[in-house]
């Protein structure tokens, strides 16, 4: 059966509703993530599904790099009171030996008394002798221990049509590494500032006009670089992408970022991101979690794209579903015991942003 705990791939918990259907191919969507959280008296299940077919994902319409994923990806949430774990069954009533009686008529201990019937003793002795013979001959049955490959976490079984299933291990995001302050770094807050100043010092000392012209992008003499144009600073797009990559490097194996009430972490400018629809009761939805690009590789999503894999350098490009991030927004006041449809905001992959 599908696990109740948080996992990626595989199948959803059996007490959740069936997987949604893709609006383009009518196939059942595959489970990407199931999150299980407990809070006070309730437990919360969040599931994210998607259709990995290349033909279906290509029909998503992105506006300014974002899409709601209608018909191709879906998110559901179920909030319910925490179920009590099943209590262990009571131990079976011990079977009393026929060697004594507790009916109250005879309280004397007659163990060892000569009853004239030695069949029980003879049977016991014969069984002990047979056991000893088995031990000496090495034929005593042994219980085989379960084996887990070293260095790999055990995975739950998944149906043949599902992604491979991996249990999730929760950890806090490591803090940013402290940067070593060097003489050239004093007074500079960004790496591009350091590079720009180092280049300016180099151009001030360089005497070869051809080198200076190549660096400054001009064809005339530079004379120490005083007349060269200042290097352009990193663009906003580059800064956002580098910041996103830096956060991923803190925990390279992360596939889901869980930060309820926080803000999504995008790899492209989010100023043009569409507004998140409100809940049916009018209350605003809040950010819950996001799926990160390494999840696509971990689940081997391209294998289910319906497209024959390419060879050579083209094989390094995605043939099917490819996104930069998927953010989940949930309602503030969900109805208990009712599985509700929530909102996904899919960011286009930086490889495909023009």
LINJO-V685120 format. One record per pair of residues at least 24 apart in sequence whose ideal C-beta (glycine too) atoms are under 10 Angstrom apart, sorted by the first residue. I is the first residue (numbers start at 1). J is the second residue. Records with the same first field share a line. If there is no record, write none. Layout:
I: J / J
This chain:
1: 156 / 157
2: 31 / 34 / 156 / 157 / 158 / 159 / 162 / 165
3: 34 / 36 / 155 / 156 / 157 / 165 / 167
4: 34 / 36 / 43 / 45 / 83
5: 34 / 35 / 36 / 156 / 167 / 168
6: 33 / 34 / 35 / 36 / 37 / 45 / 46 / 167 / 168 / 169 / 170 / 256 / 258
7: 31 / 33 / 34 / 35 / 36 / 155 / 156 / 158 / 165 / 166 / 167 / 168
8: 32 / 33 / 34 / 35 / 48 / 163 / 164 / 165 / 166 / 167 / 168 / 255 / 256 / 291 / 295 / 298 / 299
9: 33 / 34 / 155 / 156 / 158 / 162 / 163 / 164 / 165 / 166 / 255 / 295 / 298 / 299 / 300 / 301
10: 34 / 155 / 156 / 157 / 158 / 159 / 162 / 163 / 164 / 165 / 166 / 167 / 299
11: 156 / 157 / 158 / 159 / 161 / 162 / 163 / 165
12: 45 / 47 / 49 / 76 / 162
13: 45 / 47 / 78
15: 45 / 78 / 80 / 83 / 339
16: 45 / 47 / 76 / 78 / 339
17: 47 / 76 / 78 / 339
19: 47 / 49 / 74 / 76 / 162
20: 47 / 49 / 50 / 51 / 71 / 73 / 74 / 75 / 76 / 341
21: 49 / 51 / 71 / 74
22: 49 / 50 / 51 / 52 / 53 / 56 / 57 / 71 / 72 / 73 / 74
23: 51 / 56 / 59 / 70 / 71 / 72 / 74
24: 51 / 53 / 55 / 56 / 57 / 58 / 59 / 60 / 71 / 72
25: 51 / 53 / 55 / 56 / 72 / 306
26: 51
27: 51 / 52 / 53 / 56 / 161 / 306
28: 161 / 162
29: 53 / 56 / 71 / 72 / 73 / 74
30: 158 / 159 / 161 / 162 / 163 / 299 / 301 / 304 / 321
31: 158 / 159 / 162 / 163 / 165 / 299
32: 73 / 74 / 75 / 163 / 255 / 256 / 291 / 295 / 296 / 299 / 301 / 321 / 326
33: 75 / 168 / 255 / 256 / 289 / 290 / 291 / 295 / 299 / 326 / 328
34: 76 / 165 / 168
35: 77 / 168 / 170 / 256 / 258 / 288 / 289 / 328
36: 78 / 168
37: 79 / 170 / 258 / 260 / 288 / 289
38: 82
39: 79 / 82 / 260
40: 81 / 82
41: 80 / 81 / 82
42: 79 / 80 / 81 / 82 / 334 / 336
43: 78 / 79 / 80 / 81 / 82 / 83
44: 77 / 78 / 79 / 80 / 260 / 288 / 330 / 334
45: 76 / 77 / 78 / 79 / 80 / 339
46: 75 / 76 / 77 / 78 / 79 / 256 / 258 / 288 / 289 / 328 / 330 / 342
47: 74 / 75 / 76 / 77 / 78 / 328 / 339 / 342
48: 73 / 74 / 75 / 76 / 256 / 289 / 290 / 291 / 295 / 326 / 328 / 342 / 344
49: 73 / 74 / 75 / 76 / 344
50: 74 / 75 / 163 / 291 / 301 / 321 / 323 / 326 / 344 / 346
51: 304 / 306 / 320 / 321
52: 163 / 296 / 299 / 300 / 301 / 302 / 303 / 304 / 305 / 306 / 319 / 320 / 321
53: 304 / 305 / 306 / 307 / 320 / 321
54: 302 / 304 / 305 / 306 / 307 / 318 / 319 / 320 / 321 / 322
55: 305 / 306 / 307 / 320
56: 305 / 306 / 320 / 321
57: 301 / 305 / 318 / 320 / 321 / 322 / 323 / 346
58: 320 / 321 / 322
60: 321 / 323 / 346 / 348
62: 323 / 346 / 347 / 348 / 349 / 352 / 353
63: 272 / 273 / 274 / 348
64: 268 / 269 / 270 / 271 / 272 / 273 / 274 / 348 / 353
65: 266 / 267 / 268 / 269 / 270 / 272 / 273 / 324 / 346 / 347 / 348 / 349 / 350 / 352 / 353 / 354
66: 266 / 268 / 270 / 272 / 273 / 274 / 324 / 325 / 327 / 345 / 346 / 347 / 348
67: 274 / 323 / 326 / 344 / 345 / 346 / 347 / 348
68: 274 / 276 / 277 / 343 / 344 / 345 / 346
69: 323 / 326 / 343 / 344 / 345 / 346
70: 344 / 346
72: 321 / 344 / 346
73: 291 / 321 / 323 / 326 / 344 / 346
74: 341 / 342 / 344
75: 288 / 289 / 291 / 326 / 327 / 328 / 329 / 330 / 340 / 341 / 342 / 343 / 344
76: 330 / 339 / 340 / 341 / 342
77: 288 / 328 / 330 / 331 / 334 / 338 / 339 / 340 / 341 / 342
78: 334 / 335 / 336 / 337 / 338 / 339 / 340
79: 330 / 331 / 333 / 334 / 335 / 336 / 337 / 338 / 339 / 340
80: 334 / 336 / 337 / 338 / 339
81: 336 / 337
161: 304
162: 299 / 304
163: 295 / 298 / 299 / 300 / 301 / 303 / 304
164: 298 / 299 / 300 / 303
165: 299
166: 255 / 295 / 298 / 299
168: 254 / 255 / 256 / 258
169: 253 / 254
170: 256 / 258
171: 251 / 253 / 254
172: 251
173: 247 / 250 / 251 / 254 / 257 / 258 / 259
174: 249 / 250 / 251
175: 250
176: 246 / 247 / 249 / 250
177: 246 / 249 / 250
190: 233 / 234 / 239 / 242
191: 234 / 242
192: 231 / 232 / 233 / 234 / 238 / 239 / 242
193: 233 / 234
195: 231 / 234
196: 230 / 231 / 232 / 233
197: 231
199: 225 / 228 / 230 / 231
200: 225 / 226 / 228 / 230 / 231
201: 225
203: 228
204: 228
235: 269
236: 268 / 269 / 271
237: 267 / 268 / 269 / 350 / 353
239: 269
240: 265 / 266 / 267 / 268 / 269 / 270 / 350
241: 266 / 267 / 268 / 269 / 324 / 350 / 353
242: 267
243: 267
244: 268 / 292 / 293 / 324 / 325 / 350
245: 350
247: 292
248: 292 / 293 / 294
251: 292 / 294
252: 294
253: 294 / 298
254: 292 / 294 / 295
255: 291 / 292 / 293 / 294 / 295 / 296 / 297 / 298 / 299
256: 289 / 290 / 291 / 292 / 294 / 295 / 326 / 328
257: 289 / 290 / 291 / 292 / 325 / 327
258: 288 / 289 / 290 / 328
259: 287 / 288 / 289 / 290
260: 286 / 287 / 288 / 289 / 328 / 330
261: 286 / 287 / 288
262: 286 / 287 / 288 / 289 / 290
263: 287 / 290 / 327
264: 288 / 289 / 290 / 325 / 326 / 327 / 328 / 329 / 345 / 347
265: 290 / 292 / 325 / 327 / 347
266: 290 / 324 / 325 / 327 / 345 / 347 / 350
267: 292 / 293 / 324 / 325 / 347 / 348 / 349 / 350 / 353
268: 324 / 325 / 347 / 348 / 349 / 350 / 353
269: 353
270: 327 / 345 / 347
273: 327 / 345 / 347
274: 345
275: 345
276: 327 / 329 / 343 / 344 / 345
277: 329 / 331 / 342 / 343
278: 331 / 332 / 343
279: 329 / 330 / 331 / 332 / 333 / 334 / 340 / 342 / 343
280: 331 / 333 / 335 / 340 / 341
281: 331 / 332 / 333 / 335
283: 331 / 332 / 333
284: 329 / 331 / 332
285: 328 / 329 / 330 / 331 / 332 / 342 / 343
286: 328 / 329 / 330 / 331 / 332
287: 327 / 328 / 329 / 330 / 345
288: 327 / 328 / 329 / 330 / 331 / 342 / 343
289: 326 / 327 / 328 / 329 / 330
290: 325 / 326 / 327 / 328 / 329 / 344 / 345 / 347
291: 323 / 325 / 326 / 327 / 328 / 344 / 346
292: 323 / 324 / 325 / 326
293: 322 / 323 / 324 / 325 / 326 / 347 / 349 / 350 / 351
295: 323 / 325 / 326
296: 320 / 321 / 322 / 323 / 349
317: 351
318: 349 / 351 / 352
321: 346 / 349
322: 348 / 349 / 351 / 352
323: 347 / 348 / 349 / 352
324: 348 / 349 / 350 / 351 / 352 / 353
325: 349 / 350
